[in-house]
Amino acid sequence: MRRWITPVCAATIAGGCVIPSLVFAEEEAGETPPSLVADEAPPPAVEAASVEATSKDAADNYGLAYAGRELTMPRGMVRGTFDVSTLHLGLGLFSQNFVSLNFGAAISPVDDLELGFSRYRMGSYPGINFIDLVNLGGSGLISAFVSPEGDFGDIPFYVRYQPMSGTADVALEFRLRIPTLSEFGLAFGVPVRIHAGDSVAIDTGFDLTLDDPGGVNILSVGVPFQIVGNVSDNFFLELQTGVSLPDITTDPVVTVLPLGFTLGGSVDAGPVMLDAFFNFRFPTFAAFASGNSEITTEIWTITIGINVYSPVLF
């Protein structure tokens, strides 16, 4: 805006000399100078643009309504995440709960680009593929198990670029699992968010995962399908399912359908915006292979989390 200061000052000084004579001449003719009417409109527009560009309100930058947000944060915003995750494995006579505390962080250094050390990503959490289950729910920049015994979880790193936005937001994503607990893993994804109105969005896309649990190469394919709706700007509900092929190199190929939901709320606190959520999911709810099917409710996850956003960088 500074580049307008000199021209505006010069125009004002010149106007002080020229406008009075114009007004006098027009008043004699009984008309209002059209130049005066036209010149009155720009200042409010300039002032509004200046206020919008310098806003440090987190909700103004990213949107309070969860369903209305894009797949990447706006330029200059950071996000901190914390969750308590419980994975229950009940397989025959074996039953065990794995409880972990997970901290993550993400940043958007430029428009449409987001990177972070976090398993949370807008429109793609919880993950659908094997890479998101092999670490027993323990994953974050800092991740620690508190049950059944103390240990550190894996460190996830991701880069997401969103080249398309509008009615459909489309992004490209690369993920890497740094194996401090389990094994090395790579994933590539094309997350898609379709805005079906002001308060409803559909999250889908495509996910390809290369995993190496215990030295066995696994190639997974997943297509998530999630519907998120805002009851109001402050409250949202998400229903989650999709199709996952845990390993397409096996014969027969097993198809898995997860099933879950998320309840959450968002709070606008000026320079900080907060999301709090509760997620319950059967990650392997239904499985199909060679004409056979099986329903599994003995494996489930519960996650209680908090996400904090703030446009603190720029």
C-alpha positions, 0 to 999 in steps of 0.5 A: 500500500505504501506505493500509493502514498506519494500519488495520493498526496500529490493528487490531494495537493493538486485537488486543493487548487483545482477542485474549488474552481471546478465546484464554483463553476459547476454550482453556477451551472446548477450541476454536481461535478461528476469527478467528485462523485467518482472520486469518493468510492476508492478510499473505502475499498483500499482501506478494506483490502488493507485490513483483510491483508493484515488480518491475524485472526486464524479463523479469518485466514482458514475458516472456522467451519471444518467442512469449508477448509481447503486441503492445505493451510494458508500461507504463514499458518502453523498447526500443532496437534496432540492426541491420545490414541488407543488401539485395541487388538482382540484376536482369539485368546489374545487381547491387548490395548496399545495407548500412545501420546502423539504430538505433531507440527505442520507449516505452510511456508507458501500458498498451496504448500504444506509440510509437517511431522504429523499423521494428521492431514486435512481430509486424510485422517485417519489414514486408510492404508496399512502404513497407518496401522502397522505402528500400532497407533503411535506416530508423531514428531514426538510419540510415546507409548504408555501402555502396555509398556513404554516405548517411542512411536514412529515419526511421520513426515509429509509434503502436500501441494494443492494445485487445484482449489474451488468446488473440488480441491485436489492435492498431491502428497508424499509421505515418509515413515521414519522407523523409530518403532516399526519399519521404513514406509513410503506413501503417495497420495492424491487427496480430493475434497469436494465442497457440496455446499457451504457446510458439507464436504466429501473427502476421497482420493487415491493412496499408494503405500510401499511398506516393509514390516518385518522385511516383507514388502507390502504394496497397499492401495486405498480409496478413502470416502469420508463425508464431513458436515458442519451442524454449525460453524463450531460443530462438525460430524464426519462419517468414514469408510472407503476401500483398502487393499492391504497388499495387492501382491498377494493371491488372493487380494484381500479387500478391507472396508473400514468404518468410523466416525468423528465428532468435533468442535472448533473455537475461534480465539482471535490469533488462535483457532482450536479443533477438538475431536473424538474419533472411533473406528473399526479399521478392518470392519469388513474383509472380502477375499475369494468370495468369502467375507468376514466382519471384524469388530475386535480391532478398533481405535479411539482417538481424542485429539486437539489441533491448534492453528495460528497464522504467526509467520507472515 
